[in-house]
């Protein structure tokens, strides 16, 4: 299994200051799935909102990229310490051509080295049937701006669950797009409400 050093940053729930790591990731045989810290990630593609990969189990979005020699892995407006996996410190220092880590920017950590291929395979191949409730039938095709707060919350949870447990990859991606549209509407309302 191919492994490389990568920069990993949690984007869901954060701007440019989410928890971040530099660690050793492993790739599936096809290269479509990345494993790190006991999690499995797949590329989001064109429906990207904040990150370029998502955690297959939680649906959270992450930014995963190669490490930069000039140490500008975080977004230029981002901040916060980056955790560096203990087993890659020497290799990372060679990449950035340094003798030691800047303790104000990095902290050394251990991560879960498990590669959860079996668990992810079982999860992805479990059939899931979404019950069609009355609210789903009546409101499913309305625009986010037409939904009440309660309906927004209902569909966000419904789509989040379907984006993780849906039977087909394309369907899970579609639910993630829908969920992100509703989350954007919810954020917009929260911002508007703070100005009142």
HELIX and SHEET records of a PDB file:
HELIX    1   1 UNK A   45  UNK A   47  5                                   3    
HELIX    2   2 UNK A   86  UNK A   88  5                                   3    
HELIX    3   3 UNK A   89  UNK A   96  1                                   8    
HELIX    4   4 UNK A  117  UNK A  124  1                                   8    
HELIX    5   5 UNK A  134  UNK A  139  1                                   6    
HELIX    6   6 UNK A  144  UNK A  146  5                                   3    
HELIX    7   7 UNK A  149  UNK A  165  1                                  17    
HELIX    8   8 UNK A  169  UNK A  194  1                                  26    
SHEET    1   A 8 UNK A 106  UNK A 109  0                                        
SHEET    2   A 8 UNK A  82  UNK A  85  1                                        
SHEET    3   A 8 UNK A  20  UNK A  27  1                                        
SHEET    4   A 8 UNK A   3  UNK A  10 -1                                        
SHEET    5   A 8 UNK A  61  UNK A  66 -1                                        
SHEET    6   A 8 UNK A  53  UNK A  55 -1                                        
SHEET    7   A 8 UNK A  39  UNK A  43 -1                                        
SHEET    8   A 8 UNK A  33  UNK A  36 -1                                        
END                                                                             
